[in-house]
Amino acid sequence: MSAGSRSQGLKALELKHVYRTGDDDLFHDFYRCVLSEAVRYDRAVGFFSSSILAANLGGLGSLIKSNGLMRLIIGHPLARDEFEAIRYAVTSPTELSQQYTNTLLDWIQAEKNVTSKRLELLAILIASGRLEIKFAFRKAGMYHEKIGIIHDNQGDVVVFQGSANETPSGMFEHLNAESISVYKSWEPELYNAYGDTYYQGFERLWNGEQKNTFVVDIGSEFYSEVSKYVENSPHLQKLSLLDIDGIEEQISQYELEQSNITSKIEPHVPEFLNGHKFNIKEHQRHALKKWRANEYKGILKLATGSGKTITSIYGAVKVYESLKQQNRGLCLVIAVPYIELASQWVENLLDFGISSHKCYNNKKSWLPNLQESIATFNAGLKDFISIVVVNRTLVSNHFQQILSTINPKSMMFVGDECHNHGSNNINKLLPSVDFRMGLSATPFRSDDDEIDSMFPNISKENLVSYYGDVVAEYGLGDAIHDEILTPYDYHLVPVYLNDEEQRSFEELSEKISSIITKSGGHLSKDDKEKLTIFCGQRSRLLGSASDKLTKLGELSSKIPESMRNLTLFYAGEGKPFQPDENSHDCKVIDQVSDVLYKNGWKTSQFTSAINSTERKRVMEAFKDKAINALVAMKVLDEGIDVPACQTAVILSSTRNPRQYVQRRGRVLRRFPNKRKAIIYDFMVLPNSDFEQPASKKLIYAEMERVNDFLLLADNKLQVEKQLEQLGLYYDI
């Protein structure tokens, strides 16, 4: 449409629903013509260039003439010259606006090419109030969403979403394959289903109400620091704010401000969750009913991935609503084992309108705010507080002192992975409150090996004493049947001990058996110490059997590149066992990583040895498929949510069923386009005589896990035949 033609509105444009490079000219067929009808334009992108404004000045004519407004959110800092142009516009707005507005209208009328004057154009739009820009950032990773919203003077709206940035390469240079989906307000079915979601999302983002994403003005000091960092990093591949020295404190301040905004919202059950209409599932409703019937106490034994977190938050909201009717408040305390798991809880709670105090990391970052919030709660000026705390902080003196100031009748305590609360040291410090809920797929510790049965099961006694009995169960089979979890194929990888490993295994087994037999069931302190040493050595021996690396090499080389992404490798702990303990071999996890590297895999280790910042970076790379796989030992066993993961390779397992149950559940979580999970299990076998006593015990222990996995596997018959060929299945 030329500058002098009459606007007919967006409806008259006969827009398609999808535009793709190769089939369409994104700039001329879509972008320029819709903007020619715009009186308001909202845009959120990863990258922006003022060149696109200059190239599309004619299209922006309608917006400029009507004194309309363009609101722009960017995820990557502007070029230095653009930033300086904006800074000048902000410091001299009146002068610029008066001097250049007429010039701007002349350019539009003459349909002049103003590419060389892009900085002047940018400054004029800012100074005249026609363009506002904000910078969006995330604590980990870059803001990279691409949304556009156009209003015309007829009251109609077009929302578009797709891969194109607000740059020449995104719109008309066609350096990349780009596509745009279009939603029109006059087509309510599609618009209400998709377009309105993006529309509301932009408004939340602009107003600073989007969880885990923050926005600041371009003129802010924070933005200036980020801009300088990018300018001084010419080889920067991907923007990560956590790489900038001293930036975390400022991010924490923005998190606090966002928390203050969301704290004004009462806890509530959301209408939508993860883009879908939310209804609590039947097994979750049943679990909460049993918990309430047990006087709001009990352990929910729900399969990994079946929604324990959502169940408990829903239950907490219902408790809050009930107490509120009695003019009482609720302090919700959620205790978890790891910081990564705590962060996941914080995100899930936000979906229910709950902003939480994050009691982990440096206490200076959370203690003063928590103390102030509890004082307000105790004074009756606030009726709800949520606290997410890691177990290490939970047992600290300063946190215990804080808990002691809260009325126990107004507190609900949720122990996630509550089996960690069974020891005397932590159990005695759990708050004596009216509402208690334990969450675990495997609440009671099973024998780590055959000697654990020699000790009293204090852990189970403590858990039942505090939380109460298991009041609801929902197993893995139930979850797969109900399509809550993904079905799986199970593949056995037999691994044989070599002669030296077999001798060491038999010697250690004999030492263990001898101590147990001689003790007569009454182990001395010295006996317990020796057993701990010998059992640890035997466990390391099995975890580092040399044949595992050989079989791993064979397996990893056969998996095609198209099937490598989103894989978890579970390696043994520590260094390989050596009888003389003088070996200088590298750790098992390093050996596993080396084998994968040689076979062309891109992996990162995910262990407790790396700091939280690095963990976030590694997890982002895994989810973005920048790497194929994570190599871990234990840190992924409990709670950390990686639903996209579709393959698990278990090179090492303890004899504790809890570990392999958690690991299996980790890979069975539902995810779009994930139809089936794959599990490879390395089964350790003796190298010769299966009838030797120590060998029989080894086979029995391994078969206990295999049978558990086999029970629910889709390819059960295939694995049974393999076991029969190995001479195992019918002998056990």
C-alpha positions in Angstrom: 0.0 0.0 0.0 1.4 3.4 -0.9 1.8 6.2 1.6 -1.2 8.1 0.3 -3.7 5.2 -0.1 -6.7 4.8 2.3 -6.5 2.3 5.1 -9.0 -0.6 4.7 -7.9 -2.5 7.8 -6.2 -5.9 8.3 -9.2 -7.9 7.2 -8.8 -6.6 3.6 -5.3 -8.1 3.3 -6.4 -11.8 2.8 -3.6 -13.1 5.0 -2.5 -16.7 4.9 -2.1 -18.7 8.1 1.5 -19.7 7.5 4.3 -17.9 5.6 7.6 -19.7 4.9 10.8 -18.7 3.1 11.0 -20.6 -0.2 7.2 -20.4 -0.6 6.8 -16.7 0.4 8.6 -13.4 0.6 8.2 -12.8 4.4 8.9 -9.1 4.1 6.8 -8.1 1.1 4.0 -10.7 1.3 3.4 -10.3 5.0 5.5 -7.9 7.2 5.3 -4.8 5.1 1.6 -5.1 4.2 0.4 -5.8 7.8 2.4 -2.9 9.2 0.9 -0.6 6.6 -2.4 -1.0 8.5 -0.9 -0.7 12.0 -1.8 1.9 14.6 0.0 -0.1 17.3 2.7 -2.7 17.0 4.1 -4.9 19.7 7.1 -7.1 19.0 9.2 -9.5 21.1 12.3 -11.0 19.5 15.8 -12.3 20.3 17.6 -10.0 17.9 16.7 -6.5 16.5 18.4 -4.2 14.0 17.4 -0.6 13.2 17.9 -1.5 9.5 14.5 -3.2 9.5 12.9 0.1 10.5 14.7 2.0 7.7 13.8 -0.7 5.2 10.1 -0.6 6.2 9.6 3.1 6.8 6.8 3.1 4.2 5.0 0.3 6.0 5.3 2.1 9.3 3.7 5.2 7.8 0.2 4.4 9.2 1.6 4.0 12.7 3.7 7.2 12.6 0.9 9.4 11.1 -1.6 8.2 13.7 0.9 8.9 16.5 0.7 5.2 17.2 3.1 3.2 19.4 5.6 0.4 18.8 6.6 -1.6 21.9 9.7 -3.7 21.3 11.2 -6.3 23.6 14.7 -7.7 22.7 16.7 -10.6 24.1 20.2 -9.5 22.8 21.7 -6.1 23.3 21.6 -3.5 20.5 24.7 -2.6 18.5 26.8 0.2 20.1 25.8 2.9 17.6 22.1 2.1 18.0 22.5 2.3 21.8 24.2 5.6 21.5 21.5 6.9 19.2 18.9 5.9 21.8 20.8 7.5 24.6 21.0 10.8 22.7 17.2 10.6 22.0 16.5 10.0 25.7 18.7 12.9 26.8 17.4 15.4 24.2 13.9 14.3 23.3 12.3 17.7 22.8 15.0 19.0 20.5 14.9 15.8 18.4 11.2 15.5 18.2 10.7 19.1 17.1 13.6 19.1 14.7 13.0 15.9 12.9 9.3 14.9 13.0 8.5 16.9 9.9 11.5 15.4 8.2 10.2 12.0 9.1 6.8 12.7 7.5 8.6 14.0 4.4 10.6 10.8 4.1 7.4 8.7 4.3 5.6 10.9 1.7 8.5 10.7 -0.7 8.9 7.0 -0.1 12.6 7.7 0.4 15.3 5.1 1.0 16.6 6.0 4.5 18.8 3.0 5.1 21.8 5.3 5.6 19.8 7.3 8.1 18.7 4.4 10.2 20.2 5.8 13.4 18.5 9.1 13.0 15.2 7.3 12.3 15.7 5.2 15.5 16.4 8.3 17.6 13.4 10.2 16.2 11.0 7.3 16.9 12.3 7.1 20.5 12.3 10.9 21.1 8.8 11.3 19.7 7.4 8.6 21.9 6.5 6.3 19.0 9.0 3.6 20.0 9.7 2.1 23.4 12.3 -0.6 23.9 12.9 -3.0 26.8 15.5 -5.7 27.3 14.4 -9.2 28.4 16.7 -11.6 30.1 16.7 -14.9 31.9 18.9 -16.0 34.7 20.1 -18.9 32.6 20.0 -18.8 28.8 18.8 -16.0 26.5 15.3 -14.7 25.9 14.6 -15.8 22.3 10.9 -15.8 21.8 9.5 -14.2 18.6 6.0 -12.7 18.8 4.4 -9.9 16.9 1.0 -8.2 17.6 -0.6 -5.6 15.2 -3.7 -3.5 15.9 -5.4 -1.6 13.1 -7.8 1.4 13.3 -10.8 -1.0 12.8 -10.2 -2.7 16.2 -8.9 -5.9 14.6 -5.7 -7.7 15.7 -3.2 -9.9 14.0 -0.8 -12.0 16.1 2.1 -13.7 14.4 4.6 -16.1 15.9 7.6 -17.8 14.3 11.3 -18.1 13.8 12.1 -14.7 12.2 13.9 -12.0 14.2 13.3 -8.3 13.6 16.4 -8.1 11.4 17.1 -8.0 7.7 18.4 -11.6 7.7 15.2 -12.7 9.5 12.8 -10.8 7.1 14.2 -10.4 3.6 17.8 -11.5 3.2 16.7 -15.2 3.6 20.0 -16.4 5.0 18.1 -18.8 7.2 14.9 -20.8 6.6 12.2 -18.9 8.5 8.5 -19.3 9.0 5.6 -17.3 10.6 2.2 -18.5 11.9 -0.6 -16.0 11.7 -3.7 -15.7 14.0 -6.5 -13.3 13.2 -8.9 -11.9 15.8 -11.8 -12.3 13.3 -11.2 -16.0 13.2 -12.0 -16.7 16.9 -11.4 -20.5 17.0 -7.7 -20.3 16.1 -7.2 -16.9 17.7 -8.6 -17.9 21.0 -6.7 -21.2 21.0 -3.3 -19.7 20.1 -3.2 -16.0 19.3 -4.6 -14.8 22.5 -2.0 -16.9 24.5 0.8 -14.9 22.7 -1.1 -11.6 23.2 -1.5 -12.1 26.9 2.1 -13.4 27.2 3.5 -10.3 25.7 1.5 -8.1 28.1 2.8 -10.1 31.1 6.3 -9.8 29.8 6.1 -6.1 29.2 4.7 -5.5 32.6 7.4 -7.7 34.3 5.0 -10.4 35.3 6.4 -13.3 33.3 8.0 -15.9 35.6 11.7 -16.5 35.2 12.0 -13.7 32.6 12.8 -10.1 33.6 12.5 -6.9 31.6 14.4 -3.6 32.1 14.4 -0.3 30.2 17.2 0.2 27.6 18.3 3.2 29.6 18.9 1.2 32.8 22.4 0.7 34.4 21.8 -3.1 34.2 21.3 -3.0 30.4 24.4 -0.8 30.1 26.5 -3.4 31.8 25.2 -6.2 29.6 25.7 -4.1 26.5 29.3 -3.4 27.5 30.0 -7.1 28.1 28.7 -8.1 24.7 30.6 -5.3 23.0 33.8 -6.5 24.7 33.2 -10.2 23.8 33.6 -10.3 20.0 33.7 -14.1 19.9 30.7 -14.6 22.0 28.7 -17.5 20.7 25.7 -17.4 23.1 24.7 -14.8 25.6 24.6 -16.0 29.2 24.3 -13.3 31.9 25.8 -15.5 34.5 29.2 -15.1 32.7 29.2 -11.4 33.7 31.1 -10.6 36.9 29.0 -9.2 39.7 25.7 -9.5 37.8 24.0 -12.1 40.1 23.3 -9.7 42.9 21.4 -7.4 40.5 19.5 -10.4 39.1 18.5 -11.3 42.6 17.1 -7.8 43.1 14.9 -8.2 40.0 13.8 -11.6 41.2 12.7 -10.0 44.5 10.8 -7.2 42.6 9.1 -9.8 40.5 8.3 -11.8 43.7 6.7 -8.7 45.2 4.4 -8.4 42.1 3.3 -12.1 42.2 2.9 -12.1 46.0 -0.1 -9.9 45.5 -1.9 -12.8 43.9 -3.6 -15.3 46.3 -2.8 -19.0 46.0 -5.2 -20.6 43.6 -5.8 -23.6 41.4 -4.9 -22.4 37.8 -7.3 -22.8 35.0 -4.5 -23.7 32.6 -1.2 -25.5 33.3 1.6 -25.8 30.7 -0.8 -24.6 28.0 -3.5 -27.2 28.8 -6.7 -26.9 30.8 -5.8 -28.1 34.3 -7.8 -30.8 36.0 -6.2 -32.8 38.8 -5.9 -36.4 37.9 -7.9 -39.2 39.6 -4.9 -40.8 41.3 -3.9 -37.4 42.7 -7.4 -36.7 43.9 -7.5 -40.1 45.6 -4.2 -39.6 47.3 -5.3 -36.2 48.8 -8.5 -37.7 50.0 -6.6 -40.4 51.8 -4.3 -37.8 53.3 -7.1 -35.7 54.6 -8.8 -38.8 56.0 -5.6 -39.5 58.0 -5.9 -36.1 59.7 -3.7 -34.3 57.1 -0.7 -36.6 57.7 0.8 -39.4 55.7 3.2 -40.4 52.9 2.2 -40.3 49.3 4.0 -43.1 47.5 3.5 -42.0 44.0 5.6 -43.2 41.0 8.4 -40.9 39.8 6.9 -38.6 37.1 3.3 -39.1 38.2 2.8 -35.6 39.6 3.8 -35.7 43.3 4.7 -32.0 43.2 1.4 -30.8 41.6 -0.5 -33.1 44.0 1.0 -31.5 47.1 0.7 -27.9 45.8 -2.9 -28.5 45.0 -3.4 -30.0 48.5 -1.7 -27.0 50.0 -4.0 -24.5 48.1 -7.0 -26.4 49.4 -5.7 -26.3 53.0 -5.1 -22.5 52.6 -8.6 -22.0 51.3 -10.1 -23.9 54.2 -8.0 -22.0 56.8 -8.9 -18.7 55.2 -12.6 -19.4 55.8 -11.7 -19.6 59.5 -9.7 -16.3 59.3 -6.5 -18.3 59.7 -3.3 -18.2 57.7 -1.0 -20.8 56.3 2.8 -21.0 56.2 3.8 -23.6 53.7 7.3 -25.1 54.1 8.7 -27.4 51.5 12.0 -29.2 52.2 14.0 -30.8 49.3 17.5 -32.4 49.0 19.0 -30.4 46.2 19.1 -26.8 45.0 18.1 -27.8 41.4 15.0 -29.5 42.8 14.2 -26.5 45.0 14.3 -24.3 41.9 11.9 -26.6 40.1 9.5 -26.3 43.1 9.7 -22.5 43.0 8.7 -22.5 39.3 5.8 -25.0 39.9 4.5 -23.0 42.8 4.3 -19.8 40.6 1.8 -21.6 38.4 -0.5 -21.7 41.5 0.0 -18.0 42.2 2.5 -18.8 45.0 5.7 -16.8 45.3 8.3 -18.5 47.5 11.2 -17.5 49.8 14.1 -19.4 48.4 16.1 -20.6 51.4 19.3 -21.8 49.8 22.6 -20.3 48.6 23.9 -17.3 50.6 21.6 -16.7 53.6 22.1 -12.9 53.2 20.1 -13.1 50.0 17.0 -14.6 51.7 17.2 -14.4 55.5 16.2 -10.7 56.0 13.3 -10.9 53.7 12.1 -14.1 55.3 12.3 -12.7 58.8 10.3 -9.6 57.7 7.7 -11.8 55.9 7.2 -14.0 59.0 6.9 -11.0 61.3 4.1 -9.7 59.0 2.5 -13.2 58.9 2.6 -13.5 62.7 1.1 -10.1 63.1 -1.9 -11.2 61.0 -1.1 -8.8 58.1 -0.4 -11.5 55.7 -2.3 -14.8 55.4 0.1 -16.9 53.4 3.8 -17.6 53.1 5.6 -20.2 51.1 9.2 -21.3 51.9 11.3 -23.6 49.8 14.3 -24.9 51.7 17.1 -27.4 51.1 17.7 -30.0 53.8 21.1 -28.6 54.7 19.5 -25.2 55.5 16.5 -26.8 57.2 18.7 -28.2 60.0 20.7 -25.1 60.5 20.4 -23.1 63.7 19.2 -19.9 62.1 16.5 -21.6 60.1 15.3 -23.7 63.1 15.1 -20.5 65.1 12.9 -19.0 62.5 10.5 -22.0 62.4 10.1 -21.8 66.1 8.5 -18.4 65.8 5.6 -19.8 63.7 2.4 -21.2 65.2 2.6 -25.0 64.3 -1.2 -25.1 63.8 -0.7 -22.6 60.9 2.1 -24.5 59.2 2.1 -27.2 56.5 5.4 -29.2 56.0 6.0 -31.1 52.8 9.1 -33.3 52.6 10.0 -34.0 49.0 12.1 -37.2 48.6 11.1 -37.7 52.3 13.2 -40.9 52.6 16.1 -38.4 53.2 14.4 -37.5 56.5 14.8 -40.9 58.1 18.1 -40.3 59.9 18.0 -39.4 63.6 19.9 -36.1 63.0 17.4 -34.6 60.6 14.3 -36.3 61.8 14.4 -34.8 65.3 14.6 -31.3 63.7 11.4 -31.6 61.6 8.8 -29.2 62.7 5.9 -30.5 64.9 3.1 -29.1 62.8 -0.6 -30.0 62.1 -0.2 -30.6 58.4 2.5 -33.1 57.3 3.0 -34.7 53.9 5.8 -36.9 52.8 6.5 -37.5 49.1 8.6 -40.3 47.6 8.3 -43.1 45.0 10.4 -45.2 47.4 9.9 -43.9 50.9 11.6 -46.7 52.9 15.2 -47.7 52.4 15.8 -51.2 51.1 18.9 -53.1 51.8 21.9 -51.5 50.1 23.4 -55.0 50.3 22.9 -58.0 52.4 24.5 -56.6 55.5 22.0 -53.7 56.0 19.5 -56.2 57.4 21.9 -56.6 60.4 21.0 -53.1 61.6 17.7 -51.8 62.9 15.6 -50.0 60.3 15.7 -46.7 62.2 14.9 -44.8 59.0 11.5 -46.4 58.5 10.6 -46.0 62.1 11.5 -42.3 62.1 9.6 -41.6 58.9 6.4 -43.3 60.0 6.7 -41.7 63.4 6.8 -38.2 61.9 4.8 -38.4 58.6 2.6 -41.3 59.4 2.0 -44.4 57.3 1.9 -44.6 53.5 -1.7 -43.4 52.8 -1.7 -43.6 49.0 0.2 -45.6 46.4 0.3 -45.2 42.7 2.9 -47.5 41.0 4.8 -47.4 37.8 2.6 -49.9 36.2 -0.5 -47.8 37.0 1.1 -44.7 35.6 2.1 -46.4 32.3 -1.3 -48.0 32.0 -3.0 -44.6 32.6 -0.6 -42.9 30.1 0.8 -40.7 32.8 4.2 -42.1 32.0 5.8 -43.3 28.7 6.1 -47.1 27.9 9.6 -48.3 27.5 11.9 -50.9 25.9 14.5 -52.6 28.1 17.8 -53.8 26.7 20.3 -56.0 28.7 24.0 -55.5 28.2 25.8 -58.5 29.8 29.2 -57.6 31.3 31.6 -60.2 32.6 34.2 -59.9 35.3 37.8 -60.7 34.2 39.9 -63.2 36.1 41.5 -60.6 38.4 38.1 -59.0 39.1 36.6 -62.4 39.8 39.3 -63.2 42.3 38.9 -59.9 44.1 35.1 -60.2 44.1 35.3 -63.7 45.7 37.9 -62.5 48.3 35.8 -59.5 49.3 32.6 -61.6 49.5 34.3 -64.1 51.7 35.5 -61.4 54.1 32.0 -59.9 54.3 30.4 -63.3 54.8 33.0 -64.2 57.5 32.4 -61.0 59.5 28.6 -61.5 59.4 28.8 -65.2 60.4 31.2 -64.7 63.3 29.2 -61.7 64.7 26.2 -63.9 65.3 24.0 -61.0 64.4 25.7 -58.6 66.9 28.2 -56.5 65.0 30.8 -54.6 66.9 31.9 -51.1 66.0 35.0 -52.6 64.5 33.0 -55.1 62.5 30.8 -52.3 61.1 33.8 -50.3 60.0 35.3 -53.3 58.3 32.0 -54.1 56.6 31.7 -50.5 55.3 35.2 -50.7 53.8 34.8 -54.2 52.2 31.3 -53.5 50.9 32.4 -50.2 49.4 35.4 -51.9 47.7 33.1 -54.6 46.3 30.6 -52.0 45.0 33.4 -50.0 43.3 34.7 -53.2 41.8 31.4 -54.1 40.2 30.8 -50.4 39.2 34.1 -50.2 37.3 34.3 -53.7 35.7 36.6 -53.2 32.7 34.3 -55.0 30.4 31.8 -52.2 30.9 34.0 -49.8 28.9 34.4 -52.3 26.1 30.6 -52.9 25.9 29.9 -49.2 26.2 32.2 -48.6 23.2 30.4 -51.1 21.2 26.9 -49.8 22.2 27.7 -46.1 21.8 29.2 -46.6 18.3 26.1 -48.4 17.1 23.6 -45.7 18.2 23.1 -43.5 15.2 23.5 -39.7 15.6 19.8 -39.2 15.0 19.1 -41.2 18.2 21.8 -39.7 20.5 20.2 -36.6 21.8 18.5 -36.4 25.2 20.4 -39.4 26.6 21.5 -40.0 30.2 24.5 -42.1 31.1 24.8 -43.3 34.8 28.4 -44.1 35.6 30.0 -45.7 38.7 31.4 -43.6 41.5 35.0 -42.8 42.3 38.0 -44.5 40.8 38.2 -48.1 39.5 38.8 -50.6 42.3 42.4 -51.9 42.6 43.4 -54.5 45.2 46.4 -52.5 46.3 44.5 -49.2 46.2 47.6 -47.5 44.8 46.2 -47.0 41.3 46.4 -43.6 39.8 43.6 -44.3 37.2 41.2 -41.5 36.5 37.6 -41.6 37.8 35.1 -44.0 36.2 33.0 -41.1 35.0 36.0 -39.7 33.2 36.6 -43.1 31.5 33.0 -43.2 30.4 33.1 -39.7 29.0 36.4 -40.6 27.2 34.8 -43.6 25.5 31.8 -41.5 24.3 34.0 -38.8 23.1 36.0 -41.2 20.9 32.8 -42.4 19.4 31.7 -38.9 18.4 29.3 -38.2 21.2 29.0 -34.6 22.6 28.6 -34.9 26.3 28.9 -33.0 29.6 29.3 -34.4 33.1 26.5 -33.5 35.6 27.9 -34.0 39.1 27.9 -32.4 42.5 31.4 -31.2 41.8 30.3 -28.5 39.4 28.7 -25.3 40.8 25.1 -24.3 40.3 25.8 -21.8 37.5 27.6 -24.5 35.5 24.9 -27.0 36.2 22.3 -24.6 34.8 24.4 -24.0 31.7 24.9 -27.7 31.1 21.2 -28.5 31.6 20.3 -25.7 29.1 22.7 -27.2 26.5 21.2 -30.6 27.1 17.6 -29.4 26.6 18.7 -27.3 23.6 20.4 -30.4 22.1 23.7 -28.5 21.9 25.1 -31.7 23.5 23.9 -35.3 23.1 24.0 -36.5 26.6 24.6 -36.0 30.3 27.0 -38.3 32.2 26.1 -38.5 35.9 26.7 -40.6 39.0 24.0 -39.9 41.6 22.9 -36.2 41.3 20.1 -37.0 38.8 18.7 -39.8 40.9 16.2 -37.6 42.9 13.6 -35.2 41.6 15.5 -33.2 38.9 13.1 -32.9 36.1 14.3 -33.8 32.6 11.1 -34.9 30.8 12.6 -34.5 27.3 15.1 -37.3 28.1 14.3 -40.4 26.1 17.2 -42.8 26.7 19.0 -44.0 29.8 22.2 -46.0 29.8 22.7 -47.5 33.3 26.3 -48.6 33.6 26.2 -49.0 37.4 23.6 -49.5 40.1 23.6 -50.0 43.8 21.5 -52.8 45.2 19.1 -50.3 46.6 15.9 -50.5 44.5 15.2 -46.9 45.2 18.1 -45.9 42.9 17.0 -47.8 39.8 13.3 -47.0 40.4 14.2 -43.3 40.4 16.4 -43.6 37.4 13.8 -45.5 35.4 11.1 -42.9 36.3 13.4 -40.1 35.2 13.3 -41.3 31.6 9.6 -42.2 31.5 8.2 -38.7 32.0 5.8 -37.6 29.2 7.0 -35.1 26.6 5.6 -34.0 23.2 6.4 -36.5 20.4 8.0 -38.9 23.0 6.3 -42.2 22.3 8.7 -44.6 24.0 11.7 -44.5 26.2 14.7 -46.8 25.9 16.7 -48.2 28.8 20.1 -50.0 28.5 21.1 -51.9 31.6 24.6 -53.2 32.1 24.3 -56.5 34.0 27.4 -57.7 35.8 28.0 -61.5 35.6 30.8 -63.8 36.9 33.3 -64.9 34.4 33.0 -68.6 34.8 31.3 -70.8 37.4 27.8 -69.5 38.0 27.4 -72.1 40.9 30.2 -70.7 43.1 28.5 -69.2 46.2 29.7 -65.6 45.7 28.7 -65.8 42.0 25.2 -67.1 42.8 24.7 -64.2 45.1 25.9 -61.7 42.4 23.5 -63.2 39.8 20.7 -63.2 42.3 21.2 -59.5 43.1 21.5 -58.5 39.5 18.4 -60.6 38.5 16.4 -58.8 41.2 16.8 -55.5 39.3 16.4 -57.1 35.9 13.1 -58.8 36.9 11.8 -55.5 38.2 12.6 -53.7 34.9 11.4 -56.6 32.8 8.0 -56.7 34.4 6.7 -53.6 32.7 8.9 -53.5 29.6 7.2 -53.6 26.2 9.8 -56.0 24.8 9.6 -58.5 27.7 9.5 -61.6 25.6 12.6 -60.6 23.7 14.6 -60.0 26.9 13.3 -63.3 28.4 14.8 -65.1 25.4 18.1 -63.3 25.9 18.2 -64.4 29.6 17.5 -68.0 28.6 20.4 -67.9 26.1 22.6 -66.5 28.9 21.6 -69.5 31.1 20.0 -67.3 33.7 16.3 -67.0 33.5 15.1 -70.4 34.6 17.9 -71.0 37.1 17.0 -68.0 39.3 
